[in-house]
Amino acid sequence: MNRLSTSWGAYDLTRFPEDSRDPLRAWSAADAYLLRHLAGETEDGAKPVDLSGSVAVVGDRWGALTTSLAEYGPTLITDSFLAREATRANVARAGFAPDAVRLATTDDAAPSRIDVLLVRVPKSLSLLEDQLHRLAPALHAGTVVVGTGMVNEIHTSTLDLFERIIGPTRTSLARQKARLIFSTPDPEREPGAGPWPRSYVLDADSGAGSGLTVVNHAGVFCADRLDIGTRFFLHHLPTGRGAAHIVDLGCGNGVLGTAAAVADPEATVTFIDESYPAVASAKATFRANATASTRAEFVAGDALSTVPDGTVDLVLNNPPFHSHQATSGATAWRMFNGARAALRPGGELWVVGNRHLGYHVKLRKLFGNSQVVASDPKFVVLRAVKRDR
């Protein structure tokens, strides 16, 4: 837990799921810089921003902005289940009622009117593009639009998006390696429809995925092409499982689970990701390829926390090893632990990952076994079996 001091109070903030050993804090210099600007505490002489109207906060990573401004009833728009739950917990910890803020996702309709739009610049340029397109109709000539990010997150392409979709755009001076973006809505601007989602067909060198139509919403990993780790996994995907319960964990666009469903139409496949656009992509990919009789469930959640113990036959997993800009093995470890609990005795976890990540060590510690199914100079596919102990 770490404290963020603002003009509206000091708040103890945590990430989600909460872990007292996590060295990463739940706010950044970019969040603090934006909040100082809103309060009129920056050196540019700007007056405090009027927050009495409709306030929308886009991409607040762990709820620092939403919590600090909770007294104004902001709407959080997030692509992340984890960010949404962190915000919920941080708002409650600060003493606000559950309905003090509106927690919306990228699946929800955009607000009809926005008087103040605050944008925490995401890592994904496509997600920023999609969000600006969705929110632009709600802006008016008097809307205050302020973005924030660390210097290494704001590029010329970032500013170009604000300029093209919203209106004239400029940036602040850098403070503590953070920068603000100021964009003035142009009521005459017509940016047109956003380009997402997109789809493509996998080529013949895609293993079990060959010929599948893949649908990607904005912000999904490798949205324009099949990533090489998944391609390698598709060449070694376990099939022939019949009426098994299969989980595509950290499903992204759902190509692994969909390929498994096409190979075994009697299977039931659960697609899980913490990203709302990923779950939407997986649903669209599955529906574009699987038979109408194949059963599937789509879950935005934290790893396997919603799956009952001992109910799964096979988990397919390509775990992420980054949390925003930080490299971390915590997500993979949580996924592996969740998989072991969810699997039936004899059930299997199949994982693809970069060789240097050493997932085989974690799997042996947790399952007591780890078999290399396939490897190349960059990737390895591992199999662990849940055994009675």
C-alpha positions as CSV (number, residue, x, y, z in Angstrom):
1,M,0.0,0.0,0.0
2,N,1.3,3.5,-0.8
3,R,-0.1,7.0,-0.1
4,L,-0.9,9.6,-2.7
5,S,-1.3,13.1,-1.4
6,T,-3.5,15.5,-3.4
7,S,-5.4,18.7,-2.9
8,W,-8.5,16.6,-2.2
9,G,-6.9,14.4,0.4
10,A,-4.3,11.7,1.0
11,Y,-5.3,8.2,-0.3
12,D,-3.8,4.8,0.5
13,L,-3.8,3.0,-2.8
14,T,-3.2,-0.6,-3.8
15,R,-3.1,-2.6,-7.0
16,F,-5.3,-5.6,-7.6
17,P,-5.1,-8.3,-6.5
18,E,-3.6,-6.8,-3.4
19,D,-0.2,-8.2,-2.3
20,S,1.8,-6.7,0.5
21,R,5.0,-7.9,-1.1
22,D,4.4,-6.1,-4.4
23,P,7.0,-3.4,-4.7
24,L,5.1,-1.6,-7.4
25,R,3.0,1.4,-6.3
26,A,-0.6,2.0,-7.5
27,W,0.1,5.5,-8.9
28,S,2.7,7.3,-10.9
29,A,4.2,10.7,-11.4
30,A,1.9,11.1,-14.4
31,D,-1.2,10.7,-12.1
32,A,0.2,13.2,-9.6
33,Y,1.1,15.7,-12.3
34,L,-2.5,15.6,-13.7
35,L,-4.1,16.0,-10.3
36,R,-1.9,19.0,-9.5
37,H,-2.9,20.6,-12.8
38,L,-6.6,20.1,-12.1
39,A,-6.1,21.8,-8.7
40,G,-4.3,24.7,-10.3
41,E,-1.0,23.8,-8.5
42,T,1.3,23.7,-11.5
43,E,3.7,26.4,-12.5
44,D,2.0,27.3,-15.8
45,G,-0.4,29.7,-14.0
46,A,-3.5,27.8,-15.1
47,K,-6.6,28.1,-12.9
48,P,-8.2,25.1,-11.3
49,V,-10.3,23.1,-13.6
50,D,-14.1,23.2,-13.0
51,L,-15.0,19.6,-12.2
52,S,-18.7,20.3,-11.4
53,G,-19.9,18.8,-14.8
54,S,-19.6,15.4,-16.3
55,V,-16.1,14.0,-15.6
56,A,-14.8,10.9,-17.5
57,V,-11.5,9.2,-16.7
58,V,-10.1,6.9,-19.3
59,G,-7.5,4.2,-18.6
60,D,-6.9,4.9,-14.9
61,R,-4.5,2.0,-14.2
62,W,-5.2,1.4,-10.6
63,G,-7.8,4.0,-9.7
64,A,-5.6,6.9,-8.4
65,L,-7.3,9.5,-10.5
66,T,-10.8,8.2,-10.0
67,T,-10.3,7.8,-6.2
68,S,-8.9,11.3,-5.9
69,L,-11.8,12.8,-7.8
70,A,-14.5,10.6,-6.3
71,E,-16.4,13.5,-4.8
72,Y,-17.2,14.7,-8.3
73,G,-18.8,11.4,-9.3
74,P,-16.5,10.6,-12.3
75,T,-17.0,7.8,-14.7
76,L,-14.1,5.5,-15.1
77,I,-13.8,3.8,-18.5
78,T,-11.3,1.0,-18.5
79,D,-10.2,-2.0,-20.6
80,S,-8.9,-3.9,-17.5
81,F,-10.8,-6.0,-15.0
82,L,-7.9,-5.7,-12.6
83,A,-7.9,-1.9,-12.9
84,R,-11.7,-1.8,-12.3
85,E,-11.4,-4.0,-9.2
86,A,-8.4,-1.9,-7.9
87,T,-10.5,1.2,-8.3
88,R,-13.5,-0.3,-6.6
89,A,-11.3,-1.2,-3.6
90,N,-9.4,2.1,-3.5
91,V,-12.6,4.1,-3.6
92,A,-14.1,2.1,-0.8
93,R,-10.9,2.4,1.3
94,A,-11.1,6.2,0.9
95,G,-14.5,6.2,2.5
96,F,-16.7,6.8,-0.5
97,A,-20.0,5.0,-1.1
98,P,-19.9,2.2,-3.8
99,D,-22.0,4.4,-6.1
100,A,-19.8,7.5,-5.7
101,V,-18.2,6.7,-9.1
102,R,-19.4,4.8,-12.1
103,L,-17.2,1.9,-13.2
104,A,-17.6,1.4,-16.9
105,T,-15.7,-0.8,-19.3
106,T,-14.8,-0.6,-23.0
107,D,-17.9,-2.9,-23.6
108,D,-20.2,-0.2,-22.3
109,A,-21.8,2.6,-24.2
110,A,-19.9,5.9,-24.0
111,P,-21.3,8.8,-22.0
112,S,-23.6,11.1,-24.0
113,R,-21.9,14.2,-22.7
114,I,-18.4,14.8,-21.2
115,D,-17.4,18.2,-19.8
116,V,-14.0,17.1,-18.5
117,L,-12.1,14.2,-20.2
118,L,-9.0,12.9,-18.5
119,V,-6.9,10.3,-20.4
120,R,-4.2,8.2,-18.8
121,V,-2.2,7.4,-22.0
122,P,-2.2,3.6,-22.5
123,K,0.7,1.5,-23.8
124,S,-1.4,0.5,-26.8
125,L,-1.8,3.2,-29.4
126,S,-4.7,1.3,-31.0
127,L,-6.6,1.3,-27.7
128,L,-6.0,5.1,-27.4
129,E,-7.3,5.5,-31.0
130,D,-10.4,3.4,-30.3
131,Q,-11.2,5.3,-27.1
132,L,-10.8,8.7,-28.6
133,H,-13.1,7.7,-31.5
134,R,-15.7,6.4,-29.2
135,L,-15.7,9.4,-26.9
136,A,-15.3,12.2,-29.4
137,P,-19.1,12.5,-30.1
138,A,-19.6,13.3,-26.4
139,L,-17.3,16.2,-26.4
140,H,-18.3,19.8,-27.0
141,A,-16.4,23.1,-27.6
142,G,-16.1,23.7,-23.9
143,T,-14.9,20.3,-22.9
144,V,-11.6,20.2,-21.1
145,V,-9.4,17.4,-22.4
146,V,-6.2,16.6,-20.6
147,G,-4.0,13.5,-21.1
148,T,-1.1,12.3,-19.0
149,G,1.7,9.8,-19.2
150,M,5.3,9.3,-18.6
151,V,7.7,10.9,-21.1
152,N,8.6,7.5,-22.6
153,E,4.8,6.8,-23.1
154,I,4.0,9.9,-25.1
155,H,5.3,10.0,-28.7
156,T,4.6,12.0,-31.8
157,S,2.1,9.3,-32.9
158,T,0.2,9.8,-29.5
159,L,-0.1,13.5,-30.1
160,D,-1.1,13.0,-33.7
161,L,-4.1,10.9,-32.6
162,F,-5.3,13.6,-30.2
163,E,-4.8,16.2,-33.0
164,R,-6.6,14.2,-35.6
165,I,-9.6,12.9,-33.6
166,I,-10.1,15.7,-31.0
167,G,-8.6,18.9,-32.1
168,P,-5.5,21.2,-31.7
169,T,-3.1,19.6,-29.3
170,R,0.0,20.7,-27.3
171,T,2.0,19.3,-24.4
172,S,3.4,20.6,-21.1
173,L,6.9,20.7,-19.9
174,A,8.1,17.5,-18.4
175,R,7.9,17.1,-14.6
176,Q,9.4,14.1,-12.8
177,K,9.6,12.4,-16.2
178,A,5.9,12.9,-16.7
179,R,4.1,15.1,-19.3
180,L,0.5,16.4,-19.8
181,I,-1.4,16.6,-23.1
182,F,-3.8,19.5,-23.7
183,S,-6.3,19.0,-26.6
184,T,-9.1,21.5,-27.6
185,P,-12.2,19.9,-29.1
186,D,-13.0,21.1,-32.6
187,P,-16.8,20.8,-33.1
188,E,-16.2,20.9,-36.9
189,R,-13.9,18.0,-36.9
190,E,-15.3,14.7,-38.2
191,P,-12.7,12.0,-37.6
192,G,-14.9,9.3,-39.0
193,A,-15.5,5.8,-37.7
194,G,-12.8,4.0,-35.8
195,P,-10.9,1.2,-37.5
196,W,-11.5,-1.4,-34.8
197,P,-12.2,-4.3,-34.6
198,R,-10.1,-5.9,-37.4
199,S,-9.9,-9.4,-38.7
200,Y,-7.6,-11.6,-40.7
201,V,-7.3,-15.3,-41.7
202,L,-4.4,-17.4,-40.5
203,D,-2.1,-18.8,-43.1
204,A,-1.3,-22.4,-43.8
205,D,1.8,-22.3,-41.6
206,S,-0.3,-21.8,-38.4
207,G,-0.6,-25.3,-37.2
208,A,-4.0,-26.1,-35.6
209,G,-5.0,-22.5,-36.3
210,S,-4.6,-22.7,-40.1
211,G,-7.5,-21.1,-42.0
212,L,-9.1,-19.7,-38.9
213,T,-10.6,-16.1,-39.0
214,V,-9.1,-14.1,-36.1
215,V,-10.9,-11.0,-34.8
216,N,-9.0,-8.4,-32.8
217,H,-10.4,-5.4,-30.9
218,A,-8.2,-2.5,-30.1
219,G,-5.6,-3.0,-27.4
220,V,-5.3,-6.8,-27.8
221,F,-1.7,-8.1,-27.9
222,C,-0.5,-8.4,-31.5
223,A,-3.8,-7.1,-32.9
224,D,-2.5,-6.9,-36.5
225,R,-0.9,-10.4,-36.8
226,L,-0.4,-13.7,-35.0
227,D,2.3,-13.4,-32.4
228,I,5.2,-15.9,-32.9
229,G,4.7,-17.5,-29.5
230,T,1.1,-18.4,-30.2
231,R,2.0,-19.6,-33.7
232,F,4.6,-21.9,-32.2
233,F,2.1,-23.2,-29.6
234,L,-0.5,-23.9,-32.4
235,H,1.9,-26.3,-34.0
236,H,2.0,-28.4,-30.8
237,L,-1.6,-27.8,-29.5
238,P,-3.0,-30.9,-27.7
239,T,-6.1,-32.2,-29.4
240,G,-8.2,-35.4,-29.3
241,R,-9.6,-34.6,-25.9
242,G,-13.3,-35.2,-26.8
243,A,-15.8,-33.8,-24.4
244,A,-13.2,-32.2,-22.2
245,H,-13.5,-28.9,-20.3
246,I,-10.7,-26.7,-21.7
247,V,-9.7,-23.3,-20.4
248,D,-7.9,-20.7,-22.6
249,L,-6.3,-18.7,-19.8
250,G,-5.1,-15.2,-20.7
251,C,-7.0,-15.9,-24.0
252,G,-6.2,-12.7,-25.9
253,N,-8.0,-13.0,-29.2
254,G,-9.0,-16.5,-28.3
255,V,-7.2,-18.3,-31.1
256,L,-5.8,-21.1,-28.9
257,G,-9.2,-22.0,-27.4
258,T,-10.9,-21.6,-30.8
259,A,-8.4,-23.9,-32.4
260,A,-9.0,-26.4,-29.7
261,A,-12.8,-26.1,-30.1
262,V,-12.6,-26.6,-33.9
263,A,-10.4,-29.7,-33.3
264,D,-12.7,-31.1,-30.6
265,P,-16.2,-29.8,-31.2
266,E,-17.5,-31.8,-28.2
267,A,-15.3,-29.9,-25.8
268,T,-16.5,-27.0,-23.6
269,V,-14.1,-24.1,-23.8
270,T,-13.8,-21.3,-21.2
271,F,-12.0,-18.2,-22.4
272,I,-10.6,-16.0,-19.6
273,D,-8.7,-12.7,-19.7
274,E,-8.4,-9.6,-17.6
275,S,-8.8,-7.4,-20.7
276,Y,-12.4,-6.6,-21.8
277,P,-11.3,-6.1,-25.4
278,A,-9.5,-9.5,-25.3
279,V,-12.7,-11.2,-24.1
280,A,-14.7,-9.4,-26.8
281,S,-12.1,-10.5,-29.4
282,A,-12.2,-14.1,-28.2
283,K,-16.0,-14.2,-28.4
284,A,-15.9,-12.9,-32.0
285,T,-13.1,-15.2,-33.0
286,F,-14.9,-18.2,-31.6
287,R,-18.2,-17.3,-33.3
288,A,-16.5,-16.8,-36.6
289,N,-15.1,-20.4,-36.6
290,A,-16.7,-22.9,-34.2
291,T,-19.8,-24.9,-34.8
292,A,-23.0,-23.6,-33.3
293,S,-23.2,-26.7,-31.0
294,T,-19.7,-26.2,-29.4
295,R,-20.1,-24.8,-25.9
296,A,-18.1,-21.8,-24.7
297,E,-18.0,-19.3,-21.9
298,F,-16.3,-15.9,-21.9
299,V,-15.0,-14.4,-18.6
300,A,-13.3,-11.1,-17.8
301,G,-11.6,-11.9,-14.5
302,D,-8.5,-12.5,-12.5
303,A,-6.9,-15.7,-13.7
304,L,-9.0,-18.8,-12.7
305,S,-10.6,-17.2,-9.6
306,T,-14.1,-17.8,-10.9
307,V,-13.6,-21.4,-12.0
308,P,-14.5,-24.1,-9.4
309,D,-11.7,-26.3,-8.2
310,G,-11.3,-29.7,-9.8
311,T,-13.5,-29.0,-12.9
312,V,-11.1,-28.6,-15.7
313,D,-9.3,-31.1,-17.9
314,L,-6.9,-28.9,-19.9
315,V,-5.6,-25.4,-19.4
316,L,-3.9,-23.6,-22.4
317,N,-1.7,-20.7,-21.3
318,N,0.5,-18.1,-22.9
319,P,1.1,-15.9,-19.8
320,P,2.1,-12.3,-20.0
321,F,5.3,-11.3,-18.3
322,H,4.8,-7.5,-18.2
323,S,2.5,-5.4,-16.0
324,H,2.3,-2.2,-17.9
325,Q,6.0,-1.1,-18.2
326,A,7.3,-3.5,-15.5
327,T,8.6,-7.0,-16.1
328,S,7.0,-9.4,-13.6
329,G,6.5,-13.1,-13.1
330,A,3.7,-12.5,-10.6
331,T,0.9,-12.9,-13.2
332,A,2.3,-16.2,-14.5
333,W,2.7,-17.6,-11.0
334,R,-0.9,-16.7,-10.1
335,M,-2.1,-18.3,-13.3
336,F,-0.1,-21.5,-12.6
337,N,-1.5,-21.7,-9.1
338,G,-5.0,-21.2,-10.3
339,A,-4.6,-23.8,-12.9
340,R,-3.4,-26.4,-10.4
341,A,-6.5,-25.7,-8.3
342,A,-8.9,-25.8,-11.2
343,L,-7.6,-29.0,-12.8
344,R,-9.0,-32.4,-12.1
345,P,-6.5,-35.1,-11.0
346,G,-4.8,-36.1,-14.3
347,G,-5.7,-32.7,-15.8
348,E,-2.9,-30.9,-17.7
349,L,-1.6,-27.4,-18.0
350,W,0.1,-26.6,-21.3
351,V,2.2,-23.4,-21.3
352,V,4.2,-21.6,-24.0
353,G,6.8,-19.0,-23.0
354,N,10.2,-17.5,-23.8
355,R,12.9,-20.0,-22.9
356,H,14.7,-17.5,-20.6
357,L,11.7,-17.1,-18.3
358,G,12.3,-20.5,-16.7
359,Y,8.7,-21.6,-16.3
360,H,9.7,-25.2,-16.0
361,V,11.1,-24.4,-12.5
362,K,7.8,-22.9,-11.4
363,L,5.9,-25.8,-12.8
364,R,8.1,-28.4,-11.1
365,K,7.7,-26.6,-7.8
366,L,4.0,-26.4,-8.1
367,F,3.0,-29.7,-9.9
368,G,6.1,-31.8,-9.1
369,N,6.6,-32.4,-12.8
370,S,7.3,-30.5,-16.1
371,Q,7.8,-32.0,-19.5
372,V,9.2,-30.2,-22.5
373,V,6.8,-30.8,-25.4
374,A,8.6,-28.7,-28.0
375,S,11.3,-26.0,-28.1
376,D,13.1,-23.8,-30.6
377,P,15.8,-21.2,-30.0
378,K,13.2,-18.7,-28.5
379,F,10.2,-20.6,-27.2
380,V,9.4,-23.7,-25.2
381,V,6.1,-25.5,-24.8
382,L,5.7,-27.2,-21.4
383,R,3.2,-29.7,-20.0
384,A,2.5,-30.3,-16.3
385,V,0.1,-32.9,-15.0
386,K,-1.9,-32.6,-11.8
387,R,-1.3,-35.7,-9.7
388,D,-2.8,-36.8,-6.4
389,R,-0.3,-36.1,-3.6
